[in-house]
Amino acid sequence: MKDALKRLAYLLDTVNPIVFTLMVLAVVSMNLLANKSINTGLDWLALDCGILFSWLIFLAMDVMTHCYGPKAATAGSLVALALNLMVAALFFVASLIPGTWGESYVEGSEAIINGALNNTVGGTWFVILGSSIAFATSAVVNNFLNYGIGRMLKSNDNFGSFALRSYVSTFIGQFIDNIVFALLVSRTFFGWTTLQCVTCALTGALLELLFEVFFSPVGYHISRHVLALRGQSADAVATEARL
C-alpha cells in the first residue's frame, strides 16, 4: 500500500500538469455532456455530446503512455476518474440544495425545468457507474496496448510510430469503452438490442478515431516537448515501464 502511494505521489510530481489537467477536465466534461444526445437522423447511430471531449481523454492517455509508460498513464486515468466521481458527488449535492436555476424562469414551466436541470446536473447512478467501469476498462486496454505496440517498433521517436500506436490503441480502447457502457447501461436500462450496442460502439469508435487522427500531430509535438524537458527519448520509455 505504501509503495503504491509512493508511486502515485511520484506520478503527480512528474506528469506534465497541462496534460493531466486536460485529462481531468475532459473526463468531467464528457460525463456532463453525455446527458445530451445527438440527433443523427440514423437509427443505428447513437451519439451524445460527450464525444466532443472523449477523444481528448484518449489523446492525453497516449501522450502520457508515450512519455511515462502505461502504468503512469493508467494511474493518471484512475486519478482523473476519482476526481470526476468527486465532482459528480458535488453536483449531486448541488442538485439537492433548494433553489432555482436561472434558466428555469419560463412562465408556467418553472418547476418542471428546474427539476430537469437538477436531474441533469445531479446525474443518474447507473449512468455514472457504467461510465466509470467502461472508462477504467478502456484506459487499461488503451495504455498497455499503446505501450505494447511501441515495444514492437524499431523506433518510437517519430510521428509515424506515435500515430500508429495512438490510432490502433484509441480505436480498440474507444470501442471497448463504448461497448462496455452500452451493454451495462443502454441494454440493461434503455432496452437496446445487442446488435444496436455493437453497431453504435463501432460507429462511435470510428468517429472518435477521426478526432484522434486530426489532433494527433498536436499530441506528438506535446510528447516531444515533454520528453525534451525530461531529457529522455521515446525509445527509452518504450523499453521500460516508468512508474
C-alpha positions as CSV (number, residue, x, y, z in Angstrom):
1,M,0.0,0.0,0.0
2,K,2.8,2.4,0.9
3,D,4.6,1.5,-2.3
4,A,1.5,2.2,-4.3
5,L,1.0,5.6,-2.6
6,K,4.7,6.5,-3.3
7,R,4.3,5.7,-6.9
8,L,1.1,7.8,-7.1
9,A,2.9,10.7,-5.4
10,Y,5.8,10.2,-8.0
11,L,3.2,10.3,-10.8
12,L,1.6,13.5,-9.5
13,D,5.0,15.2,-9.1
14,T,6.3,14.0,-12.5
15,V,3.5,14.0,-15.1
16,N,3.1,17.2,-17.1
17,P,0.5,19.3,-15.3
18,I,-1.1,20.6,-18.5
19,V,-1.6,17.1,-20.0
20,F,-3.0,15.8,-16.7
21,T,-5.3,18.9,-16.2
22,L,-6.7,18.4,-19.7
23,M,-7.4,14.8,-19.0
24,V,-9.3,15.6,-15.8
25,L,-11.2,18.5,-17.5
26,A,-12.1,16.2,-20.4
27,V,-13.4,13.3,-18.1
28,V,-15.6,15.7,-16.1
29,S,-16.9,17.5,-19.2
30,M,-17.5,14.3,-21.1
31,N,-19.7,12.8,-18.4
32,L,-21.7,16.0,-18.1
33,L,-22.3,16.5,-21.8
34,A,-23.2,12.8,-22.2
35,N,-26.6,13.8,-20.9
36,K,-27.3,15.4,-24.3
37,S,-27.9,13.0,-27.2
38,I,-27.1,14.0,-30.8
39,N,-29.9,13.7,-33.3
40,T,-28.0,11.9,-36.1
41,G,-31.1,11.0,-38.1
42,L,-29.9,7.4,-38.2
43,D,-31.5,4.7,-36.1
44,W,-28.2,2.7,-36.0
45,L,-26.0,5.6,-34.9
46,A,-26.5,6.8,-31.3
47,L,-24.1,9.5,-30.1
48,D,-24.0,12.1,-27.4
49,C,-22.2,15.4,-26.9
50,G,-19.6,13.7,-24.7
51,I,-17.8,12.8,-27.9
52,L,-16.6,16.4,-28.0
53,F,-14.2,15.5,-25.1
54,S,-13.8,11.7,-25.3
55,W,-11.1,12.0,-28.0
56,L,-9.1,14.4,-25.7
57,I,-9.0,11.8,-22.9
58,F,-7.5,9.1,-25.2
59,L,-5.1,11.6,-26.7
60,A,-3.9,12.6,-23.2
61,M,-3.5,8.9,-22.3
62,D,-1.5,8.3,-25.5
63,V,0.8,11.2,-24.7
64,M,1.3,10.0,-21.1
65,T,2.0,6.5,-22.2
66,H,4.4,7.8,-24.8
67,C,6.3,9.9,-22.2
68,Y,5.9,7.9,-18.9
69,G,4.8,4.4,-19.7
70,P,1.5,2.5,-19.4
71,K,1.5,2.3,-15.6
72,A,1.8,6.0,-15.1
73,A,-0.9,6.7,-17.8
74,T,-3.2,4.2,-16.1
75,A,-2.6,5.6,-12.7
76,G,-3.3,9.1,-14.1
77,S,-6.5,7.9,-15.7
78,L,-7.8,6.4,-12.4
79,V,-6.9,9.6,-10.5
80,A,-8.9,11.5,-13.2
81,L,-11.8,9.1,-12.7
82,A,-11.7,9.5,-8.9
83,L,-11.7,13.3,-9.3
84,N,-14.7,13.0,-11.7
85,L,-16.6,11.0,-9.1
86,M,-15.9,13.7,-6.6
87,V,-17.2,16.3,-8.9
88,A,-20.3,14.2,-9.7
89,A,-20.9,13.9,-5.9
90,L,-20.7,17.6,-5.5
91,F,-23.0,18.1,-8.5
92,F,-25.4,15.7,-6.8
93,V,-25.3,17.7,-3.6
94,A,-25.9,20.9,-5.6
95,S,-29.0,19.3,-7.2
96,L,-30.4,18.7,-3.7
97,I,-29.9,22.2,-2.4
98,P,-33.2,24.2,-2.5
99,G,-33.1,26.9,-5.1
100,T,-33.9,27.9,-8.6
101,W,-31.8,27.7,-11.8
102,G,-31.7,30.9,-13.8
103,E,-32.8,29.0,-17.0
104,S,-36.0,27.8,-15.3
105,Y,-37.7,31.2,-15.4
106,V,-40.2,30.3,-18.1
107,E,-43.7,31.2,-17.2
108,G,-45.8,28.2,-16.3
109,S,-42.9,25.7,-16.5
110,E,-40.5,26.8,-13.7
111,A,-40.9,23.7,-11.6
112,I,-40.6,21.3,-14.5
113,I,-37.5,22.9,-15.9
114,N,-35.9,23.4,-12.5
115,G,-36.4,19.7,-11.7
116,A,-35.0,18.7,-15.1
117,L,-31.9,20.8,-14.6
118,N,-31.4,19.3,-11.1
119,N,-31.7,15.8,-12.5
120,T,-29.2,16.6,-15.3
121,V,-26.6,18.1,-13.0
122,G,-27.2,15.5,-10.3
123,G,-26.7,12.6,-12.7
124,T,-28.1,9.1,-12.6
125,W,-26.3,6.5,-10.5
126,F,-26.3,3.7,-13.2
127,V,-25.0,6.1,-15.9
128,I,-22.2,7.3,-13.6
129,L,-21.4,3.7,-12.5
130,G,-21.5,2.3,-16.1
131,S,-19.4,5.2,-17.4
132,S,-16.8,4.7,-14.7
133,I,-16.4,1.0,-15.3
134,A,-16.2,1.5,-19.1
135,F,-13.6,4.2,-18.8
136,A,-11.4,2.3,-16.3
137,T,-11.5,-0.8,-18.5
138,S,-10.8,1.1,-21.7
139,A,-7.9,3.0,-20.1
140,V,-6.1,-0.1,-19.1
141,V,-6.5,-1.6,-22.6
142,N,-5.6,1.6,-24.4
143,N,-2.4,2.3,-22.4
144,F,-0.9,-1.2,-22.3
145,L,-1.8,-1.8,-26.0
146,N,-0.2,1.5,-27.0
147,Y,2.9,0.6,-25.0
148,G,2.9,-3.0,-26.4
149,I,2.9,-1.7,-30.0
150,G,5.7,0.7,-29.1
151,R,7.8,-2.2,-27.8
152,M,7.5,-3.9,-31.2
153,L,8.6,-0.9,-33.3
154,K,12.2,-0.3,-34.2
155,S,11.9,3.4,-33.3
156,N,9.3,5.5,-31.4
157,D,11.0,8.8,-31.9
158,N,9.0,9.9,-35.0
159,F,5.4,10.9,-35.8
160,G,4.7,7.7,-37.7
161,S,5.2,5.5,-34.7
162,F,3.3,7.8,-32.4
163,A,0.4,7.8,-34.9
164,L,0.4,4.0,-35.3
165,R,0.4,3.4,-31.6
166,S,-2.3,6.0,-31.0
167,Y,-4.6,5.1,-33.8
168,V,-4.7,1.4,-33.1
169,S,-5.0,1.7,-29.3
170,T,-7.5,4.5,-29.5
171,F,-9.9,2.7,-31.8
172,I,-9.8,-0.5,-29.8
173,G,-9.9,1.4,-26.5
174,Q,-12.8,3.6,-27.6
175,F,-14.7,0.5,-28.9
176,I,-14.3,-1.2,-25.6
177,D,-15.4,2.0,-23.7
178,N,-18.5,2.2,-25.9
179,I,-19.5,-1.4,-25.8
180,V,-19.0,-1.9,-22.1
181,F,-21.2,1.2,-21.4
182,A,-23.8,0.1,-24.0
183,L,-24.1,-3.4,-22.5
184,L,-24.1,-2.3,-18.9
185,V,-26.4,0.8,-19.3
186,S,-28.1,1.1,-22.6
187,R,-29.1,-2.6,-23.0
188,T,-30.0,-3.0,-19.3
189,F,-31.8,0.2,-18.6
190,F,-32.9,1.5,-22.1
191,G,-33.7,-1.8,-23.8
192,W,-31.1,-1.7,-26.6
193,T,-30.5,-4.9,-28.5
194,T,-27.1,-6.4,-28.6
195,L,-26.8,-5.5,-32.3
196,Q,-27.6,-1.9,-31.5
197,C,-24.9,-1.9,-28.8
198,V,-22.2,-3.3,-31.1
199,T,-23.2,-1.1,-34.1
200,C,-23.2,2.1,-32.1
201,A,-20.0,1.2,-30.3
202,L,-18.2,0.5,-33.6
203,T,-19.5,3.7,-35.4
204,G,-18.8,5.8,-32.3
205,A,-15.2,4.4,-32.1
206,L,-14.7,5.2,-35.8
207,L,-15.9,8.8,-35.3
208,E,-13.7,9.3,-32.2
209,L,-10.8,7.9,-34.2
210,L,-11.2,10.7,-36.7
211,F,-10.8,13.2,-33.9
212,E,-7.6,11.4,-32.9
213,V,-6.2,11.4,-36.4
214,F,-6.9,15.1,-36.8
215,F,-5.3,16.1,-33.4
216,S,-2.5,13.5,-33.3
217,P,0.1,16.0,-34.6
218,V,-0.6,18.2,-31.6
219,G,-0.2,15.2,-29.3
220,Y,3.0,14.2,-30.9
221,H,4.5,17.7,-30.5
222,I,3.4,17.8,-26.9
223,S,5.1,14.5,-26.4
224,R,8.3,15.7,-27.9
225,H,8.3,18.8,-25.7
226,V,7.7,16.8,-22.6
227,L,10.4,14.2,-23.4
228,A,12.8,17.0,-24.2
229,L,12.2,18.6,-20.8
230,R,12.8,15.3,-19.2
231,G,16.0,14.7,-21.2
232,Q,14.7,11.4,-22.5
233,S,13.7,9.7,-25.8
234,A,10.5,7.9,-26.7
235,D,12.6,4.8,-27.4
236,A,13.9,4.8,-23.8
237,V,10.4,5.0,-22.4
238,A,9.3,2.2,-24.7
239,T,11.9,-0.2,-23.3
240,E,10.7,0.0,-19.7
241,A,7.5,0.9,-17.8
242,R,8.4,4.1,-16.0
243,L,6.1,4.0,-13.0
